[in-house]
Amino acid sequence: MNTGRRPARNFLFLQGPPGPFFRLLGAELAQRGCGVHRINLSGGDRYDWPEGSIDYRGRSKHWPLFFDAFVQDHAITDVVLFGDCRPVHRSAVRLAQLRGVHIHVFEEGYIRPDWMTLERDGVNGHSTFDRDPEVLFAASRWLPEVPQLPPITATFRRRARDAFWHYFNVFTGRWRYPFYRTHRRATLVGEGLGWLLRFARTGRRARQHEAAMARLGDRRYFLFPLQLTGDYQIRAHSPFESMTMAVDYVMRSFARHAPADVVLLIKEHPLDCGFLDWRKYIARRARQLGVSGRVLHIDGGNLGVLSARSAGMVCVNSTSGTLGLEVGSPVIVLGDAVYDVPGVTHQGSLDAFWAAPELPDRQLYQAFKKVLHARCLVRGGLASESAIHTLIANSVERLLADDAAPALALRAGRQELGARPASSR
């Protein structure tokens, strides 16, 4: 029954990941007595949250003031979104901050699998996570150990199904949202054709992978996991305009400065459905740089196992870097990553990394993980019903608790450092 009184917390959901997660999370918040609102900007958004939502069908230039008016009219206290670099989200975040509204940003987990990122105000390159080693050490003493829990159930089929129906409805719903432009670089038709081509080449790619691993044998190697050019990690949080530019940069440095007895193993991203044949491109660049036979391309393999065997990992800013750090491998970051902490990752140049990679400080990395889990991560996932329910339960608690515990731990850590004599730091 509507009493006419506004709830103390009013949540506004913008675009989320494909699938029902945001809708179910909103329903749980409503059960807790919160006000819940949703704005759909595309046919995919409407498919994922068809009822209890409103549509924005106007031009992008009118969106900021529409959003601001909605925030005021509905006394919004909290905005929830997935990814903070989409154009509609960037303008919303800035305006919400002007109104003193809390921003909660979900993203794929900094540490995977089994965890999702949930941060206040921004993620990745926009994160406010404190990377000062002394603060991390001090704050970690106020926090519990990271729990050892069974893995979260996940299937690629579930993620693929949710993504297909979301983007299918983005395409078919263009009549309803005539001015909507997706944040993705590739067209839906082009991406679909890319996936068909990738599936058609599955057998050949598997054989090429096995042949590359046979050529690698027991040779010492550095691992370079590729990312997606269209990912905002590359577009917004790195010095590179594309992954081809990043590959050229890394291969040129390797050719000039790496010891002659080591190999650069470049691993293709498992979700890359572009039309670029990375194997041919890398082989051609290796010939041009005079390192044929020392640069190998693979499409597959267990990243954790490959990291453990490697002499080190080169990342632009992929979360793959945390897999290398977990097994004690040296990692260098070329872009902006939340785990790029002095003492954890190599802080010198890439040219120097090949000959003298800096090993991660294990104690510091464990302290970093404790703070990261407490402040930035929620347990669960998007690839099964049970994973989503786990994610909802943990997300609700984090959203309503407002990150009080990790904030207090960081404050206590900084106060502890402030009270310590300078000579003892």
N, C-alpha and C positions, 0 to 999 in steps of 0.2 A: 504493500500500500504506500502510495506517495504522500508523505507528510508535508511536502513543500520545503523541507530542509535539505540543503546540499550536504553530501558526504564530506568528511574532512579531507579525503584524498580523491582527486578526480584525475584519472589516467586517460591520456589520449594516445592511441596507437596509430602510427603511420605504417610505412611499408615494412613487412616482415619477410622471413625466409619463405619460399614456396611451401605450402602445406598448412595444416590447421593449428600450428603451435600458438600463434598470436591470439587466435580466436579462443582457444581453450584456456590460455593464460588469462585473457580478459574475463572469461566466465568465472574462473577461480577467484580473481580479485573482486568481482561483483559479489560472489558468495561471502567474501570477507567484509562486505559493507562499503566497498569503494565504488565511486562513480566510474564508469567505463565508456569510452567513446572511441570511434574508429572512423577515419577518413580513407576512402578508397580512391586511388588515382588511376587505376587501370582495371581491365577486365580480369586480370589475374588476381588482383587484390579482392575484387568483388566475389570471385569464385571461392577464395579462401575464407572470406568473412561476409556471407551474403545478407545476413539479417542483423539488425541493430547497428547498422553503419550508415554513413552518408557518402555520397559521391562528390568528388571535385572534378568537374568536366571542363574547366576553363583553361585559358592560356597560361603558360608558365610565368609570364610577367605579372599576372594578377595573383598568383599563388601566395606570395609572402603576406600580403595584406589580408587575404582570405583566411590564412592560417592564424594570423595575429588576432583577427576579429573573433575567430572561433575560440581561441584560448581565453580571451576576455569574457565572451558571452557565456561560456560554460565553466568559468572559474577553474580552469585546468591547473593542477598543481604539478603534474608529472607527464612527461612525454616519453614514449617508448618507441624505439625504432631499431631496425637491423641495418648496420653499416652507416657510417656518418659522412660518407663522401658523395653519396648520390646528390645531384643538384637540388632536388626537392627537400632533402634532409639538411643539406648545408644551410639553406636559408632559414629553415624552420628552427634549427639549433640556435642560430644567432639571435633570432627574434625571441625565442623562448628564454634565452639567457637574459635578454634585456628586461623581461617581465619577471625574472626571479624564479622561473619554472625549473624544476629538476629535470635533467636529461638522463635517460637510461639507454645505453647503446649495447645491443647484442651484436655478436660477431662470432665467426667460427673460433674454436678454442685456441688460445695461445699455446696450450699444451694439449695434445690429442693422443688418443681418442678419449672419450668418456667425459669431456669437459667442454663447456661453451664459455665464451667471454661475455661478461656483463659488467660494464664500467659506467661510472658517472662522467658525463660531459664529452667523452671521446675515447676512441680506441686506436690501436696501432700508432701511427705517427702523431695523432692528436691526444694520445693518452697522457694523463697527468701522473702516471706512475713514477715514483721517486727511484732513480737508478744510482743514488749515492751508496757505495758499498757500506760505509759506516752506518748510515741510517738503516739499511736493510739488515745488517747484523744486529743492531740494537732493537729494531722493531720485532725481529723474528723471535727474540727471547720472550716476548709477551704473547706469542701465538702458539696454538697447538701444532703438533706434527701433522703433516699431510697424511690422511688415512690411506691404508692399503685396502682397496675395495675390489670386488669382482668386476670384470669388464661389463660395460653396458652393451646390450644386444643391439646390433646394427646390421642392416642389409642395404646394399647398393640399390636393389630393386625398389625399396621404399623411397629413397631420395629421388631416384629417376622418375618414379610415378608421380610424386608430388610436383617435381619440376616440369614434367611434360604437361600436366593439366593446367598448371599455373600459366606457363608461357603459351600454351594453346589458347587459353582464354584471353591473354594479352592480345594475341593476334586476331582472334575472332571478335573481340570486344572493342575493336578500334572505332566502330560506328558510335559507340556510347561515350568513348573518351577520345574524341577526334584530335585533341592537341597533345595527348600523352606521348612522350618520347622516352623509351627505355634508357637506363643508365648503361646498359651493356653496349659494347662497341660492335659486336657481330650482330647481323640481322638474324631473326629467328629461323628464317628459311636457310640461310647460310650455315648456321650452327647445326641445324638438323641434317643437312647434307654432309657436314663434317663428321657427325657421329655415324652416319651410315657408312661413310668411307672408312672410318676407323674400325667399325665392326667387320667390314668386308676384308680388312687386312689383318684380322686378329691372328690367323695362323702364321702368316709371313712375318709379322712383327715378333711373335714368340720365337720363331726360328732365328731371326736376326739377333734377338736378345741372347739366346743361348750361345750363338757364335761369338758375340762380343765378350761374354763372360769367359768363354774358353780361351780367347785371345788374352784376356786379362790375367788368367791363371793366378799365380802367387805374387804377382808384381805389386810393388807399393803404389798406392794411388790416393789422390785427393778426389773427394766427391762433390759434385756441383748439381744439386737438384733444381730443375727448372720450375718456374712459376708461370702463371698465365698472363699474357700480355694485357688482356682486358681487365685484370684484377687491379683494384685501386691500390694495392700494395706496391705495384709497379707504377701505375699512372700518377699516384699522389704522394707516395712515400719513398720514392727512390730517385736517384739522379738519372735514370734511364727512361727513355720514351717507349721502349719495347724490350722484350726479352732477347730479340736478336741483337740489339745494341749491348745488352748485358753480356751475352755470350761472346760477342766480339771483344769486349773489354777484358773479360776473364781469360779468354784464349790468348790474346796478345800478351798479357802479363805472364801467363804460363810459358809461352814460347820463349820469352826473353829472360825469365828469371828462375824458372823451376829447375831443380837438379835434373840431369839428363836421364837418370834411372827411374824417374817417377812418371806415373800416368795420370791424366785428368779424365775421370769417369763422369760423364754428363748424363744425368737421369731425366728422362722426359716426364712431364707431369701427367699423372694418370687420367686427368680430365681434360687434356688438351685435345680439342676436336677441330683445330684449325686445319687449313689446307697446306701449311708449310711442312715439308718432309724434313724433320730435324736431322735424321740420320744422314741424308745427302748434304744438307747445309753444313753440318759440323765437319763431315769428311772433306768437303770442298775448302772450308776455311782452314782446316788442319794442313792440307796440301799447300795452300798459299802461304801459311806461316812456317812451313818446314817442320811440322811436328806430326806428320802422318805416322800412325802406329803408336803414338803416345797420347792421343786423344780418342776416347771411345765413347760411343753413344749406346745407351741401353733404354729399353722401354719395358719396365717391369722390375721385379725383385723386391725384397723386403728392405725398406729404408732403414729400419733399426739395425738389421744385420749388416747392411752395407756401411752404415755409420760406424759401427763397432770395429769393423775391419780396416777402416780408412785411416790415413795419416792426418786427416783433417777435412773439414767441410767448408765450402764456400757458399754463402747464401746472399741473395740480395736482401731479403728480410723475411724469408719463409719461416713458418713455424717448424719446418723440418729441422731447423737449427737446434731446437730444444731436444730432439732425438739424439743429435750428436753430443750435446752437453750432458745428457742423461747417462751416456756410456763413457764420458770422460774424454771425448775427442775434441781437439781444438776446432773452434768455429770462428770464422770472420764474417762480419756483416757489412754489406756494401751500401745498404739503404738505411732506413730508420726502423728499428725493431725494439720492442719493449724489453727483450732479454739481452740487448747490447749493453751490458754492464761492465765497467772496468774491473778486471780480475776474473770475469766469467768468459768473455770473448776476447779474441785477439784484437789489440788496440792499435797495432802498427799498420803499415800499408799492405796491400795485397802483394806487391812485389816482394816484400820481406817475408810474407807468410809462407811461401813455398819452401824456403830453406830453414826458417826458424819459427814455426807456429807456436803460439803461446798456449800452454795447457790451461784448462779452466780450474780455478780454485774450487775444490769440491765442497768445502764448508760454506763458502760464499754462495755457490749455486744452490745449496740446500736452503740457506737463509732466504735467498731470492724466491725460491719456489714456495716457501711458507707464506711469505708476504703476498706473492702473486695469487696463490690459491685463495687466501683470505679476502683479498681486495678485489680481484678481477675475474675469478672463475666460479662457475656454478656447474654442479655435476648433472649430467644428462646428455641428451643428443636429439637428433631429428630423424634418425633412420629406423625407428621402430616405435610401436605404440608404447612399450614399456619405457623406452628412452625418453620419449616426449613427456610421459607422466612424471618421471623422475625429474626432468628438467623443469617442469611446471612447479612441482613442489618446492624445489630449491630456489627457483627464481622468485616465487611469491615471498618466501621468507626474506630473501635479499632485498627485494623491492620495498617491503614494508619495514624492514629493520633499518633501511637507509644506510647500510655500511658502517654502522656505529663501531663495531668491534675492531675491524682493521684500521679505521681512522684513529681510534684511541691508541692502538698499538704504535702506529706511525708517529703520533704526537708524543707518546711516551718515549719512543726511540730518539726523537729529535731533542726532547728535553734532557734526556740522559746525556746526549752528546754535548748539549749546551752547558751542562754542569760539570763536564769533565775537563780537567786541565789540558791545555793545548798540547803539551809535551807527551800526553798519554794517548793521543789519537793516532 
